[in-house]
Amino acid sequence: MSTHFIAIVVENPPAWANETIRNWEEIFDRRGVADVLDFVTQEISEPLSQIDMRQVIGQDGHYAGQTWLEAVTDPQYKPSKMDSAFRKYDDNPSYYFSGEVRNDMYFSSLNGGPWYCDSGGNHRTIVAKFVCERLFRERGTYPLVCGVLKHSYFADLEALDLFKKLHEFRDRGIHVTVQRRQLSDYLVSEKHIFEYEPTFFVADFRFDRDNLRSQWLSAQQFHHFARHVLKHDGRVTRFERLKHYWLQFACGDFSSLILPPQ
């Protein structure tokens, strides 16, 4: 009678088994002050793709925070499903390599970084990492898991960081919001590519609480404006104050945002 694969893992775990499973939300936070998705400028979807499990370092919830080995020996989420995932591999050891996955395991990356299992296949991800390692030891060639769905996100993380920092100045009279609009979507060699453009609405009450200055800004304009505000710790400079009065009394402009000089 052959030994169950889970027993092999527990008896002789690889060194990386003691590394912590990272949480996708640590780098792709959608519930904080700002939703990182609003700052995504490009998304690439690759169905029925292949993935190197050595490049997978985490997942969305479930076993994040445990080590890979702890997720096997003492799973913090649905232990019965973990046992079932290992038993299914025993019954069908070709599953991860024959294309049977059929887009039912989802992996995401941010700005070309490592991969995380995202929303589907958390249990099988753990099994697959150990399976691929074992086959690599036996054969000398690292196998790729076939048939997965991959999403590559590319986001303007500097704009996200600036947005969060400007949000802290809301009590001083600066309010910021962000919207994202889709520019295009197209196919390139089975990859579905989506292009987006974030735009930023800045409302500035610092000059006059009764007269709002506001404007929609491109990402480049927002970067410039936000860095200027942060450099001066939210204070209105003398130049800006003079420009405010000039716009009011010389131009009759009571509403346009005062942008720092380029």
CYANA upper distance limits for C-alpha pairs under 8 A (distance plus 0.5 A):
  3 THR  CA      7 ALA  CA      7.36
  3 THR  CA      8 ILE  CA      7.70
  4 HIS  CA      8 ILE  CA      7.33
  4 HIS  CA     87 ARG  CA      8.14
  4 HIS  CA     90 ASP  CA      7.06
  5 PHE  CA      9 VAL  CA      6.87
  5 PHE  CA     86 PHE  CA      7.33
  5 PHE  CA     87 ARG  CA      8.48
  5 PHE  CA     89 TYR  CA      8.38
  5 PHE  CA     90 ASP  CA      7.02
  6 ILE  CA     10 VAL  CA      6.84
  6 ILE  CA     72 VAL  CA      8.15
  6 ILE  CA     86 PHE  CA      6.71
  7 ALA  CA     11 GLU  CA      6.57
  8 ILE  CA     12 ASN  CA      6.58
  8 ILE  CA     13 PRO  CA      8.29
  9 VAL  CA     13 PRO  CA      5.62
  9 VAL  CA    130 PHE  CA      7.51
 10 VAL  CA     69 LEU  CA      7.98
 10 VAL  CA     72 VAL  CA      8.35
 10 VAL  CA     73 THR  CA      7.76
 13 PRO  CA     17 ALA  CA      6.64
 13 PRO  CA     69 LEU  CA      7.90
 14 PRO  CA    133 GLU  CA      8.28
 16 TRP  CA     68 TRP  CA      8.29
 17 ALA  CA     67 THR  CA      6.93
 17 ALA  CA     68 TRP  CA      5.38
 17 ALA  CA     69 LEU  CA      5.52
 18 ASN  CA     67 THR  CA      5.73
 18 ASN  CA     68 TRP  CA      6.70
 18 ASN  CA     69 LEU  CA      6.61
 18 ASN  CA     70 GLU  CA      8.44
 19 GLU  CA     67 THR  CA      5.72
 19 GLU  CA     68 TRP  CA      6.98
 20 THR  CA     64 ALA  CA      7.89
 20 THR  CA     65 GLY  CA      6.35
 20 THR  CA     66 GLN  CA      6.02
 20 THR  CA     67 THR  CA      4.61
 20 THR  CA     68 TRP  CA      6.98
 21 ILE  CA     57 ILE  CA      6.61
 21 ILE  CA     58 GLY  CA      5.20
 21 ILE  CA     59 GLN  CA      7.54
 21 ILE  CA     63 TYR  CA      7.38
 21 ILE  CA     64 ALA  CA      5.33
 21 ILE  CA     65 GLY  CA      6.02
 21 ILE  CA     66 GLN  CA      6.29
 21 ILE  CA     67 THR  CA      6.01
 21 ILE  CA     68 TRP  CA      6.65
 22 ARG  CA     26 GLU  CA      8.31
 22 ARG  CA     57 ILE  CA      6.53
 22 ARG  CA     58 GLY  CA      4.63
 22 ARG  CA     59 GLN  CA      6.90
 22 ARG  CA     64 ALA  CA      5.88
 22 ARG  CA     65 GLY  CA      6.82
 23 ASN  CA     27 ILE  CA      8.32
 23 ASN  CA     58 GLY  CA      6.09
 23 ASN  CA     59 GLN  CA      5.94
 23 ASN  CA     60 ASP  CA      6.17
 23 ASN  CA     61 GLY  CA      6.62
 23 ASN  CA     64 ALA  CA      5.57
 23 ASN  CA     65 GLY  CA      7.58
 23 ASN  CA    116 TYR  CA      8.42
 24 TRP  CA     28 PHE  CA      6.43
 24 TRP  CA     29 ASP  CA      8.41
 24 TRP  CA     58 GLY  CA      6.94
 24 TRP  CA     59 GLN  CA      5.94
 24 TRP  CA     60 ASP  CA      5.46
 24 TRP  CA     61 GLY  CA      7.90
 24 TRP  CA    116 TYR  CA      6.65
 24 TRP  CA    117 CYS  CA      8.41
 24 TRP  CA    118 ASP  CA      7.79
 25 GLU  CA     29 ASP  CA      5.24
 25 GLU  CA     30 ARG  CA      7.92
 25 GLU  CA     60 ASP  CA      7.12
 25 GLU  CA     61 GLY  CA      8.36
 27 ILE  CA    110 LEU  CA      8.25
 28 PHE  CA     36 VAL  CA      6.51
 28 PHE  CA     37 LEU  CA      8.34
 28 PHE  CA    110 LEU  CA      8.23
 29 ASP  CA     34 ALA  CA      8.46
 29 ASP  CA     35 ASP  CA      6.84
 29 ASP  CA     36 VAL  CA      6.39
 30 ARG  CA     34 ALA  CA      7.41
 30 ARG  CA     35 ASP  CA      4.72
 30 ARG  CA     36 VAL  CA      6.16
 30 ARG  CA     37 LEU  CA      7.38
 31 ARG  CA     35 ASP  CA      6.64
 33 VAL  CA    164 LYS  CA      7.10
 33 VAL  CA    167 HIS  CA      8.42
 34 ALA  CA     38 ASP  CA      8.33
 34 ALA  CA    160 LEU  CA      7.79
 34 ALA  CA    163 PHE  CA      8.13
 34 ALA  CA    164 LYS  CA      7.35
 35 ASP  CA     39 PHE  CA      8.09
 36 VAL  CA     40 VAL  CA      7.31
 36 VAL  CA    155 ALA  CA      8.06
 36 VAL  CA    160 LEU  CA      7.51
 37 LEU  CA    155 ALA  CA      8.26
 38 ASP  CA    178 VAL  CA      7.43
 38 ASP  CA    179 GLN  CA      6.87
 38 ASP  CA    180 ARG  CA      6.02
 38 ASP  CA    198 PRO  CA      7.05
 39 PHE  CA    155 ALA  CA      5.80
 39 PHE  CA    156 ASP  CA      6.01
 39 PHE  CA    157 LEU  CA      7.66
 39 PHE  CA    159 ALA  CA      7.85
 39 PHE  CA    160 LEU  CA      7.02
 39 PHE  CA    180 ARG  CA      7.77
 39 PHE  CA    198 PRO  CA      6.48
 40 VAL  CA    153 TYR  CA      7.02
 40 VAL  CA    154 PHE  CA      6.06
 40 VAL  CA    155 ALA  CA      4.41
 40 VAL  CA    156 ASP  CA      6.86
 40 VAL  CA    196 TYR  CA      7.34
 40 VAL  CA    197 GLU  CA      8.44
 40 VAL  CA    198 PRO  CA      8.14
 41 THR  CA    153 TYR  CA      8.40
 41 THR  CA    154 PHE  CA      6.39
 41 THR  CA    155 ALA  CA      5.92
 41 THR  CA    156 ASP  CA      7.40
 41 THR  CA    195 GLU  CA      6.27
 41 THR  CA    196 TYR  CA      5.04
 41 THR  CA    197 GLU  CA      6.26
 41 THR  CA    198 PRO  CA      7.65
 42 GLN  CA    153 TYR  CA      6.57
 42 GLN  CA    154 PHE  CA      5.67
 42 GLN  CA    155 ALA  CA      7.53
 42 GLN  CA    193 ILE  CA      7.64
 42 GLN  CA    194 PHE  CA      6.05
 42 GLN  CA    195 GLU  CA      5.10
 42 GLN  CA    196 TYR  CA      6.41
 43 GLU  CA    151 HIS  CA      7.25
 43 GLU  CA    152 SER  CA      6.10
 43 GLU  CA    153 TYR  CA      5.17
 43 GLU  CA    154 PHE  CA      6.81
 43 GLU  CA    193 ILE  CA      6.33
 43 GLU  CA    194 PHE  CA      5.62
 43 GLU  CA    195 GLU  CA      7.21
 44 ILE  CA    150 LYS  CA      8.43
 44 ILE  CA    151 HIS  CA      6.07
 44 ILE  CA    152 SER  CA      5.51
 44 ILE  CA    153 TYR  CA      7.14
 44 ILE  CA    191 LYS  CA      6.98
 44 ILE  CA    192 HIS  CA      6.17
 44 ILE  CA    193 ILE  CA      5.05
 44 ILE  CA    194 PHE  CA      6.89
 45 SER  CA    149 LEU  CA      7.77
 45 SER  CA    150 LYS  CA      6.29
 45 SER  CA    151 HIS  CA      5.16
 45 SER  CA    152 SER  CA      7.11
 45 SER  CA    191 LYS  CA      6.20
 45 SER  CA    192 HIS  CA      5.51
 45 SER  CA    193 ILE  CA      6.90
 46 GLU  CA    149 LEU  CA      6.24
 46 GLU  CA    150 LYS  CA      5.53
 46 GLU  CA    151 HIS  CA      6.90
 46 GLU  CA    190 GLU  CA      7.32
 46 GLU  CA    191 LYS  CA      5.45
 46 GLU  CA    192 HIS  CA      7.10
 47 PRO  CA    103 ASN  CA      6.67
 47 PRO  CA    147 GLY  CA      7.70
 47 PRO  CA    148 VAL  CA      6.94
 47 PRO  CA    149 LEU  CA      4.97
 47 PRO  CA    150 LYS  CA      6.91
 47 PRO  CA    190 GLU  CA      8.06
 47 PRO  CA    191 LYS  CA      7.89
 48 LEU  CA     99 GLY  CA      8.10
 48 LEU  CA    102 ARG  CA      6.75
 48 LEU  CA    103 ASN  CA      6.14
 48 LEU  CA    146 CYS  CA      7.41
 48 LEU  CA    147 GLY  CA      4.40
 48 LEU  CA    148 VAL  CA      5.60
 48 LEU  CA    149 LEU  CA      6.24
 49 SER  CA    146 CYS  CA      6.52
 49 SER  CA    147 GLY  CA      5.55
 49 SER  CA    148 VAL  CA      5.57
 49 SER  CA    149 LEU  CA      6.51
 49 SER  CA    150 LYS  CA      7.32
 50 GLN  CA    144 LEU  CA      6.43
 50 GLN  CA    145 VAL  CA      5.96
 50 GLN  CA    146 CYS  CA      5.01
 50 GLN  CA    147 GLY  CA      6.58
 50 GLN  CA    148 VAL  CA      6.62
 51 ILE  CA     55 GLN  CA      8.40
 51 ILE  CA    144 LEU  CA      5.95
 51 ILE  CA    145 VAL  CA      5.87
 51 ILE  CA    146 CYS  CA      7.30
 51 ILE  CA    148 VAL  CA      7.78
 52 ASP  CA     56 VAL  CA      7.84
 52 ASP  CA    143 PRO  CA      7.86
 52 ASP  CA    144 LEU  CA      5.61
 52 ASP  CA    145 VAL  CA      7.17
 53 MET  CA    128 ALA  CA      7.71
 53 MET  CA    129 LYS  CA      5.97
 53 MET  CA    132 CYS  CA      7.68
 53 MET  CA    144 LEU  CA      7.62
 53 MET  CA    145 VAL  CA      7.80
 54 ARG  CA    129 LYS  CA      7.64
 55 GLN  CA    114 PRO  CA      5.94
 55 GLN  CA    115 TRP  CA      6.35
 56 VAL  CA    114 PRO  CA      6.52
 56 VAL  CA    115 TRP  CA      4.97
 56 VAL  CA    116 TYR  CA      6.02
 56 VAL  CA    117 CYS  CA      7.91
 57 ILE  CA    114 PRO  CA      7.06
 57 ILE  CA    115 TRP  CA      6.68
 57 ILE  CA    116 TYR  CA      6.48
 58 GLY  CA     64 ALA  CA      7.08
 58 GLY  CA    115 TRP  CA      7.57
 58 GLY  CA    116 TYR  CA      5.15
 58 GLY  CA    117 CYS  CA      6.87
 59 GLN  CA     63 TYR  CA      7.92
 59 GLN  CA     64 ALA  CA      6.71
 59 GLN  CA    116 TYR  CA      5.15
 59 GLN  CA    117 CYS  CA      4.80
 59 GLN  CA    118 ASP  CA      6.22
 59 GLN  CA    122 ASN  CA      7.07
 60 ASP  CA     64 ALA  CA      7.54
 60 ASP  CA    116 TYR  CA      7.65
 60 ASP  CA    117 CYS  CA      6.75
 60 ASP  CA    118 ASP  CA      5.56
 60 ASP  CA    119 SER  CA      6.75
 60 ASP  CA    122 ASN  CA      8.26
 62 HIS  CA     76 GLN  CA      7.85
 62 HIS  CA     77 TYR  CA      6.19
 62 HIS  CA    122 ASN  CA      7.76
 63 TYR  CA     71 ALA  CA      6.67
 63 TYR  CA     75 PRO  CA      7.55
 63 TYR  CA     76 GLN  CA      6.87
 63 TYR  CA     77 TYR  CA      7.07
 63 TYR  CA    122 ASN  CA      8.36
 66 GLN  CA     70 GLU  CA      6.34
 66 GLN  CA     71 ALA  CA      6.64
 66 GLN  CA     76 GLN  CA      8.45
 67 THR  CA     71 ALA  CA      6.78
 68 TRP  CA     72 VAL  CA      7.30
 68 TRP  CA    126 ILE  CA      7.36
 69 LEU  CA     73 THR  CA      6.74
 70 GLU  CA     74 ASP  CA      5.65
 70 GLU  CA     75 PRO  CA      6.72
 71 ALA  CA     75 PRO  CA      4.73
 71 ALA  CA     76 GLN  CA      7.37
 71 ALA  CA    126 ILE  CA      8.23
 72 VAL  CA     82 MET  CA      7.52
 72 VAL  CA    126 ILE  CA      8.36
 74 ASP  CA     79 PRO  CA      7.92
 75 PRO  CA     79 PRO  CA      5.78
 75 PRO  CA     82 MET  CA      7.82
 78 LYS  CA     82 MET  CA      7.35
 79 PRO  CA     83 ASP  CA      6.86
 80 SER  CA     84 SER  CA      6.60
 81 LYS  CA     85 ALA  CA      6.60
 81 LYS  CA    123 HIS  CA      7.65
 82 MET  CA     86 PHE  CA      7.00
 82 MET  CA    123 HIS  CA      6.23
 83 ASP  CA     87 ARG  CA      6.75
 84 SER  CA     88 LYS  CA      6.59
 85 ALA  CA     89 TYR  CA      6.98
 85 ALA  CA    123 HIS  CA      6.92
 85 ALA  CA    124 ARG  CA      6.56
 85 ALA  CA    127 VAL  CA      7.49
 86 PHE  CA     90 ASP  CA      6.96
 86 PHE  CA    127 VAL  CA      6.85
 87 ARG  CA     91 ASP  CA      6.83
 88 LYS  CA     92 ASN  CA      6.53
 88 LYS  CA     93 PRO  CA      8.45
 89 TYR  CA     93 PRO  CA      5.42
 89 TYR  CA     94 SER  CA      8.37
 89 TYR  CA     95 TYR  CA      7.57
 89 TYR  CA    127 VAL  CA      8.46
 94 SER  CA     98 SER  CA      6.35
 95 TYR  CA     99 GLY  CA      7.64
 95 TYR  CA    100 GLU  CA      6.18
 95 TYR  CA    101 VAL  CA      7.41
 96 TYR  CA    100 GLU  CA      7.36
 96 TYR  CA    101 VAL  CA      6.96
 96 TYR  CA    128 ALA  CA      7.57
 96 TYR  CA    145 VAL  CA      5.70
 96 TYR  CA    146 CYS  CA      6.60
 97 PHE  CA    143 PRO  CA      8.24
 97 PHE  CA    144 LEU  CA      7.37
 97 PHE  CA    145 VAL  CA      5.73
 97 PHE  CA    146 CYS  CA      5.64
 98 SER  CA    146 CYS  CA      7.02
 98 SER  CA    147 GLY  CA      8.44
 99 GLY  CA    146 CYS  CA      5.53
 99 GLY  CA    147 GLY  CA      5.15
100 GLU  CA    146 CYS  CA      8.33
100 GLU  CA    147 GLY  CA      7.22
101 VAL  CA    105 MET  CA      7.19
101 VAL  CA    146 CYS  CA      7.47
101 VAL  CA    147 GLY  CA      5.69
101 VAL  CA    148 VAL  CA      6.81
102 ARG  CA    147 GLY  CA      5.47
102 ARG  CA    148 VAL  CA      6.97
103 ASN  CA    147 GLY  CA      6.08
103 ASN  CA    148 VAL  CA      5.11
103 ASN  CA    149 LEU  CA      5.27
104 ASP  CA    120 GLY  CA      7.09
104 ASP  CA    121 GLY  CA      7.34
104 ASP  CA    147 GLY  CA      8.44
104 ASP  CA    148 VAL  CA      6.95
104 ASP  CA    149 LEU  CA      7.59
105 MET  CA    117 CYS  CA      7.90
105 MET  CA    120 GLY  CA      5.72
105 MET  CA    121 GLY  CA      5.11
105 MET  CA    122 ASN  CA      8.45
105 MET  CA    124 ARG  CA      8.46
105 MET  CA    125 THR  CA      8.42
105 MET  CA    148 VAL  CA      5.67
105 MET  CA    149 LEU  CA      6.63
106 TYR  CA    117 CYS  CA      6.17
106 TYR  CA    118 ASP  CA      5.92
106 TYR  CA    119 SER  CA      7.00
106 TYR  CA    120 GLY  CA      5.84
106 TYR  CA    121 GLY  CA      7.04
106 TYR  CA    148 VAL  CA      6.66
106 TYR  CA    149 LEU  CA      5.41
106 TYR  CA    150 LYS  CA      6.38
106 TYR  CA    151 HIS  CA      8.19
107 PHE  CA    115 TRP  CA      6.59
107 PHE  CA    116 TYR  CA      5.85
107 PHE  CA    117 CYS  CA      4.90
107 PHE  CA    118 ASP  CA      5.80
107 PHE  CA    148 VAL  CA      7.96
107 PHE  CA    149 LEU  CA      6.80
107 PHE  CA    150 LYS  CA      5.30
107 PHE  CA    151 HIS  CA      6.69
108 SER  CA    115 TRP  CA      6.00
108 SER  CA    116 TYR  CA      5.83
108 SER  CA    117 CYS  CA      6.91
108 SER  CA    118 ASP  CA      6.54
108 SER  CA    150 LYS  CA      6.27
108 SER  CA    151 HIS  CA      5.17
108 SER  CA    152 SER  CA      6.20
108 SER  CA    153 TYR  CA      7.78
109 SER  CA    113 GLY  CA      6.18
109 SER  CA    114 PRO  CA      6.33
109 SER  CA    115 TRP  CA      5.28
109 SER  CA    116 TYR  CA      6.86
109 SER  CA    151 HIS  CA      7.04
109 SER  CA    152 SER  CA      5.49
109 SER  CA    153 TYR  CA      6.53
110 LEU  CA    114 PRO  CA      8.07
110 LEU  CA    152 SER  CA      6.64
110 LEU  CA    153 TYR  CA      5.35
110 LEU  CA    154 PHE  CA      6.27
110 LEU  CA    155 ALA  CA      7.78
111 ASN  CA    152 SER  CA      7.80
111 ASN  CA    153 TYR  CA      6.53
111 ASN  CA    154 PHE  CA      5.06
111 ASN  CA    155 ALA  CA      7.05
112 GLY  CA    152 SER  CA      7.61
112 GLY  CA    153 TYR  CA      8.31
112 GLY  CA    154 PHE  CA      7.96
117 CYS  CA    121 GLY  CA      7.21
117 CYS  CA    122 ASN  CA      6.54
117 CYS  CA    125 THR  CA      7.43
118 ASP  CA    122 ASN  CA      8.10
121 GLY  CA    125 THR  CA      6.37
122 ASN  CA    126 ILE  CA      7.22
123 HIS  CA    127 VAL  CA      7.09
124 ARG  CA    128 ALA  CA      6.33
125 THR  CA    129 LYS  CA      6.70
126 ILE  CA    130 PHE  CA      7.19
127 VAL  CA    131 VAL  CA      6.61
128 ALA  CA    132 CYS  CA      6.46
128 ALA  CA    145 VAL  CA      8.11
129 LYS  CA    133 GLU  CA      6.78
130 PHE  CA    134 ARG  CA      6.70
131 VAL  CA    135 LEU  CA      6.79
132 CYS  CA    136 PHE  CA      6.55
132 CYS  CA    142 TYR  CA      6.99
132 CYS  CA    143 PRO  CA      6.45
132 CYS  CA    144 LEU  CA      8.08
133 GLU  CA    137 ARG  CA      6.80
133 GLU  CA    142 TYR  CA      7.76
134 ARG  CA    138 GLU  CA      6.82
135 LEU  CA    139 ARG  CA      6.36
135 LEU  CA    140 GLY  CA      8.13
135 LEU  CA    141 THR  CA      8.08
135 LEU  CA    142 TYR  CA      7.45
135 LEU  CA    143 PRO  CA      7.76
136 PHE  CA    140 GLY  CA      5.42
136 PHE  CA    141 THR  CA      5.62
136 PHE  CA    142 TYR  CA      5.16
136 PHE  CA    143 PRO  CA      7.47
137 ARG  CA    141 THR  CA      8.45
156 ASP  CA    160 LEU  CA      6.98
157 LEU  CA    161 ASP  CA      6.63
158 GLU  CA    162 LEU  CA      6.66
158 GLU  CA    223 HIS  CA      8.43
159 ALA  CA    163 PHE  CA      6.43
159 ALA  CA    219 ALA  CA      7.69
159 ALA  CA    222 PHE  CA      8.08
159 ALA  CA    223 HIS  CA      6.77
160 LEU  CA    164 LYS  CA      6.80
161 ASP  CA    165 LYS  CA      6.83
162 LEU  CA    166 LEU  CA      6.58
162 LEU  CA    223 HIS  CA      7.74
162 LEU  CA    226 ALA  CA      6.70
162 LEU  CA    227 ARG  CA      7.85
163 PHE  CA    167 HIS  CA      6.62
163 PHE  CA    176 VAL  CA      7.79
163 PHE  CA    226 ALA  CA      8.15
164 LYS  CA    168 GLU  CA      7.41
165 LYS  CA    169 PHE  CA      7.94
165 LYS  CA    230 LEU  CA      8.38
166 LEU  CA    170 ARG  CA      7.77
166 LEU  CA    174 ILE  CA      7.82
166 LEU  CA    175 HIS  CA      8.27
166 LEU  CA    176 VAL  CA      7.79
166 LEU  CA    226 ALA  CA      7.26
166 LEU  CA    229 VAL  CA      8.47
166 LEU  CA    230 LEU  CA      7.97
167 HIS  CA    174 ILE  CA      8.07
167 HIS  CA    175 HIS  CA      7.21
167 HIS  CA    176 VAL  CA      7.13
169 PHE  CA    173 GLY  CA      7.24
169 PHE  CA    174 ILE  CA      6.24
169 PHE  CA    175 HIS  CA      8.06
169 PHE  CA    234 GLY  CA      7.34
170 ARG  CA    174 ILE  CA      5.24
170 ARG  CA    175 HIS  CA      5.73
172 ARG  CA    205 PHE  CA      8.42
172 ARG  CA    206 ARG  CA      7.25
172 ARG  CA    234 GLY  CA      7.91
173 GLY  CA    203 ALA  CA      8.37
173 GLY  CA    204 ASP  CA      6.29
173 GLY  CA    205 PHE  CA      5.08
173 GLY  CA    206 ARG  CA      5.56
173 GLY  CA    209 ARG  CA      8.46
174 ILE  CA    202 VAL  CA      7.61
174 ILE  CA    203 ALA  CA      6.31
174 ILE  CA    204 ASP  CA      5.24
174 ILE  CA    205 PHE  CA      6.72
174 ILE  CA    206 ARG  CA      7.51
175 HIS  CA    202 VAL  CA      6.37
175 HIS  CA    203 ALA  CA      5.56
175 HIS  CA    204 ASP  CA      7.04
176 VAL  CA    200 PHE  CA      7.40
176 VAL  CA    201 PHE  CA      6.17
176 VAL  CA    202 VAL  CA      5.19
176 VAL  CA    203 ALA  CA      6.86
177 THR  CA    200 PHE  CA      6.26
177 THR  CA    201 PHE  CA      5.74
177 THR  CA    202 VAL  CA      7.26
178 VAL  CA    198 PRO  CA      7.17
178 VAL  CA    199 THR  CA      6.25
178 VAL  CA    200 PHE  CA      5.00
178 VAL  CA    201 PHE  CA      6.72
179 GLN  CA    198 PRO  CA      6.11
179 GLN  CA    199 THR  CA      5.94
179 GLN  CA    200 PHE  CA      6.93
180 ARG  CA    196 TYR  CA      7.02
180 ARG  CA    197 GLU  CA      6.05
180 ARG  CA    198 PRO  CA      4.68
180 ARG  CA    199 THR  CA      6.67
181 ARG  CA    196 TYR  CA      6.13
181 ARG  CA    197 GLU  CA      5.97
181 ARG  CA    198 PRO  CA      6.96
182 GLN  CA    194 PHE  CA      7.86
182 GLN  CA    195 GLU  CA      6.52
182 GLN  CA    196 TYR  CA      4.87
182 GLN  CA    197 GLU  CA      6.92
183 LEU  CA    194 PHE  CA      8.18
183 LEU  CA    195 GLU  CA      5.87
183 LEU  CA    196 TYR  CA      5.66
183 LEU  CA    197 GLU  CA      7.17
184 SER  CA    194 PHE  CA      6.32
184 SER  CA    195 GLU  CA      5.71
184 SER  CA    196 TYR  CA      7.68
185 ASP  CA    192 HIS  CA      7.50
185 ASP  CA    193 ILE  CA      5.90
185 ASP  CA    194 PHE  CA      4.80
185 ASP  CA    195 GLU  CA      6.72
186 TYR  CA    192 HIS  CA      6.33
186 TYR  CA    193 ILE  CA      5.89
186 TYR  CA    194 PHE  CA      7.26
187 LEU  CA    191 LYS  CA      5.96
187 LEU  CA    192 HIS  CA      5.14
187 LEU  CA    193 ILE  CA      6.60
188 VAL  CA    192 HIS  CA      7.09
188 VAL  CA    193 ILE  CA      7.90
198 PRO  CA    218 SER  CA      7.77
198 PRO  CA    219 ALA  CA      6.97
199 THR  CA    216 TRP  CA      7.21
199 THR  CA    217 LEU  CA      6.31
199 THR  CA    218 SER  CA      5.61
199 THR  CA    219 ALA  CA      6.51
200 PHE  CA    216 TRP  CA      5.97
200 PHE  CA    217 LEU  CA      5.55
200 PHE  CA    218 SER  CA      6.95
200 PHE  CA    219 ALA  CA      7.55
200 PHE  CA    222 PHE  CA      7.20
201 PHE  CA    214 SER  CA      7.67
201 PHE  CA    215 GLN  CA      6.25
201 PHE  CA    216 TRP  CA      4.88
201 PHE  CA    217 LEU  CA      6.70
202 VAL  CA    214 SER  CA      5.94
202 VAL  CA    215 GLN  CA      6.17
202 VAL  CA    216 TRP  CA      6.94
202 VAL  CA    217 LEU  CA      7.94
202 VAL  CA    257 LEU  CA      8.30
203 ALA  CA    212 LEU  CA      7.13
203 ALA  CA    213 ARG  CA      6.42
203 ALA  CA    214 SER  CA      4.82
203 ALA  CA    215 GLN  CA      7.38
203 ALA  CA    257 LEU  CA      8.22
204 ASP  CA    212 LEU  CA      6.50
204 ASP  CA    213 ARG  CA      5.63
204 ASP  CA    214 SER  CA      6.39
204 ASP  CA    257 LEU  CA      7.63
205 PHE  CA    209 ARG  CA      5.66
205 PHE  CA    210 ASP  CA      8.25
205 PHE  CA    211 ASN  CA      7.44
205 PHE  CA    212 LEU  CA      5.74
205 PHE  CA    213 ARG  CA      6.99
206 ARG  CA    236 VAL  CA      7.75
207 PHE  CA    211 ASN  CA      8.24
207 PHE  CA    236 VAL  CA      8.20
207 PHE  CA    241 ARG  CA      7.75
207 PHE  CA    244 HIS  CA      7.87
208 ASP  CA    212 LEU  CA      7.40
211 ASN  CA    254 PHE  CA      7.15
211 ASN  CA    255 SER  CA      7.49
212 LEU  CA    254 PHE  CA      8.06
212 LEU  CA    255 SER  CA      6.37
213 ARG  CA    254 PHE  CA      7.33
213 ARG  CA    255 SER  CA      4.74
213 ARG  CA    256 SER  CA      5.62
213 ARG  CA    257 LEU  CA      5.33
213 ARG  CA    258 ILE  CA      7.94
214 SER  CA    255 SER  CA      6.63
214 SER  CA    256 SER  CA      6.02
214 SER  CA    257 LEU  CA      5.25
215 GLN  CA    256 SER  CA      6.70
215 GLN  CA    257 LEU  CA      6.00
217 LEU  CA    221 GLN  CA      6.02
217 LEU  CA    222 PHE  CA      6.15
218 SER  CA    222 PHE  CA      6.54
219 ALA  CA    223 HIS  CA      6.65
220 GLN  CA    224 HIS  CA      6.93
221 GLN  CA    225 PHE  CA      6.61
222 PHE  CA    226 ALA  CA      6.35
223 HIS  CA    227 ARG  CA      6.56
224 HIS  CA    228 HIS  CA      6.76
224 HIS  CA    260 PRO  CA      8.13
224 HIS  CA    262 GLN  CA      8.39
225 PHE  CA    229 VAL  CA      6.81
225 PHE  CA    259 LEU  CA      6.79
225 PHE  CA    260 PRO  CA      6.90
226 ALA  CA    230 LEU  CA      6.64
227 ARG  CA    231 LYS  CA      6.49
228 HIS  CA    232 HIS  CA      6.99
228 HIS  CA    260 PRO  CA      7.37
229 VAL  CA    233 ASP  CA      6.56
229 VAL  CA    234 GLY  CA      5.46
229 VAL  CA    235 ARG  CA      7.66
230 LEU  CA    234 GLY  CA      6.41
232 HIS  CA    236 VAL  CA      8.14
232 HIS  CA    237 THR  CA      8.22
236 VAL  CA    240 GLU  CA      6.71
236 VAL  CA    241 ARG  CA      7.06
237 THR  CA    241 ARG  CA      6.78
238 ARG  CA    242 LEU  CA      6.70
239 PHE  CA    243 LYS  CA      6.64
240 GLU  CA    244 HIS  CA      6.55
240 GLU  CA    258 ILE  CA      7.37
240 GLU  CA    260 PRO  CA      8.15
241 ARG  CA    245 TYR  CA      7.02
242 LEU  CA    246 TRP  CA      6.64
243 LYS  CA    247 LEU  CA      6.49
243 LYS  CA    258 ILE  CA      8.12
244 HIS  CA    248 GLN  CA      6.78
244 HIS  CA    258 ILE  CA      7.72
245 TYR  CA    249 PHE  CA      6.55
245 TYR  CA    250 ALA  CA      8.42
246 TRP  CA    250 ALA  CA      5.76
246 TRP  CA    251 CYS  CA      7.44
247 LEU  CA    251 CYS  CA      5.38
247 LEU  CA    252 GLY  CA      6.58
247 LEU  CA    253 ASP  CA      5.55
247 LEU  CA    254 PHE  CA      7.41
248 GLN  CA    252 GLY  CA      5.19
248 GLN  CA    253 ASP  CA      5.44
248 GLN  CA    254 PHE  CA      5.90
249 PHE  CA    253 ASP  CA      8.29
